[in-house]
Amino acid sequence: MHLLSTLNDVVAMAPLADDPKSWNQSPASPPGMDTIMPKWVGWAKYFAIGAGILGIIACGIMMMVGRRNRSHLAAEGANGLLWVLGGLSVVTLAAGVVPSIVT
């Protein structure tokens, strides 16, 4: 019961907005972040592209090496290719999906 009364006191002390639209503001960057955040996103995209290229190369090598008498290795390479392409798809969709969900 003490927890509920404390929670009630905290909610009662919270400032209420007069305008309900004030809770639904468009996103704004904190001071100084408007130049840093695009750099971070660009670096993340750059590393994701590099990792995707290396992943596809590794899967191709596994499939080539596993062609004869190592069918399990070739199957792992083919399976890994699907995971690499799936990861690249998620990275590609991130810039479009996240803002549409948040706003």
Phi, psi and omega per residue, in radians:
M1 nan -0.590 -3.135
H2 -1.112 -0.653 3.134
L3 -1.133 -0.707 3.130
L4 -1.171 -0.687 3.131
S5 -1.207 -0.629 3.083
T6 -1.146 -0.757 3.101
L7 -1.084 -0.696 3.107
N8 -1.108 -0.705 3.117
D9 -1.141 -0.706 -3.141
V10 -1.134 -0.752 3.133
V11 -1.159 -0.644 3.135
A12 -1.181 -0.555 -3.127
M13 -1.445 -0.263 -3.094
A14 -1.179 2.389 3.128
P15 -1.238 2.379 3.114
L16 -1.778 2.441 3.122
A17 -1.403 2.424 3.093
D18 -1.253 -0.605 -3.108
D19 -1.836 2.068 -3.125
P20 -1.110 -0.393 -3.141
K21 -1.262 -0.288 -3.117
S22 -1.182 -0.312 3.101
W23 -1.415 -0.271 -3.071
N24 -1.964 1.183 -3.131
Q25 -1.602 2.682 3.045
S26 -1.272 2.635 -3.096
P27 -1.142 2.449 3.092
A28 -2.314 2.448 -3.107
S29 -1.368 2.544 3.048
P30 -1.132 2.760 -3.124
P31 -1.003 2.259 3.118
G32 1.552 -0.232 -3.101
M33 -1.557 -0.203 -3.070
D34 -1.183 -0.316 3.056
T35 -1.799 -0.435 -3.096
I36 -1.398 -0.760 -3.054
M37 -1.075 -0.774 3.079
P38 -1.053 -0.559 3.076
K39 -1.146 -0.767 -3.140
W40 -1.109 -0.749 3.120
V41 -1.127 -0.698 3.102
G42 -1.107 -0.720 3.100
W43 -1.132 -0.721 3.130
A44 -1.092 -0.743 3.092
K45 -1.102 -0.720 -3.140
Y46 -1.080 -0.801 3.122
F47 -1.181 -0.611 3.109
A48 -1.151 -0.698 3.101
I49 -1.133 -0.767 3.105
G50 -1.072 -0.761 3.119
A51 -1.145 -0.647 3.101
G52 -1.136 -0.740 3.111
I53 -1.105 -0.819 3.120
L54 -1.113 -0.645 3.120
G55 -1.141 -0.732 3.119
I56 -1.174 -0.695 3.091
I57 -1.081 -0.790 3.140
A58 -1.080 -0.722 3.116
C59 -1.136 -0.700 3.098
G60 -1.107 -0.711 3.105
I61 -1.128 -0.729 3.111
M62 -1.079 -0.685 3.138
M63 -1.221 -0.647 3.129
M64 -1.206 -0.780 -3.113
V65 -1.195 -0.638 -3.091
G66 -1.461 0.162 -3.088
R67 -1.108 -0.784 -3.070
R68 -1.971 2.133 3.039
N69 1.085 0.186 3.057
R70 -2.385 0.964 -3.034
S71 -1.102 -0.484 3.122
H72 -1.126 -0.695 3.128
L73 -1.150 -0.707 3.107
A74 -1.132 -0.683 3.118
A75 -1.162 -0.673 3.080
E76 -1.114 -0.673 3.093
G77 -1.128 -0.735 3.116
A78 -1.167 -0.681 3.102
N79 -1.170 -0.703 3.114
G80 -1.114 -0.572 3.113
L81 -1.070 -0.696 3.102
L82 -1.122 -0.682 3.127
W83 -1.188 -0.683 3.118
V84 -1.129 -0.793 3.132
L85 -1.154 -0.618 3.067
G86 -1.131 -0.744 3.107
G87 -1.127 -0.725 3.088
L88 -1.122 -0.604 3.098
S89 -1.141 -0.718 3.120
V90 -1.122 -0.747 3.120
V91 -1.084 -0.719 -3.133
T92 -1.153 -0.684 -3.104
L93 -1.356 -0.284 -3.021
A94 -1.029 -0.755 -3.072
A95 -1.171 -0.460 3.137
G96 -1.622 -0.594 -3.043
V97 -1.387 -0.802 -3.035
V98 -1.056 -0.858 3.121
P99 -1.097 -0.553 -3.139
S100 -1.264 -0.510 3.107
I101 -1.358 -0.741 -3.050
V102 -1.261 -0.679 -3.091
T103 -1.578 nan nan
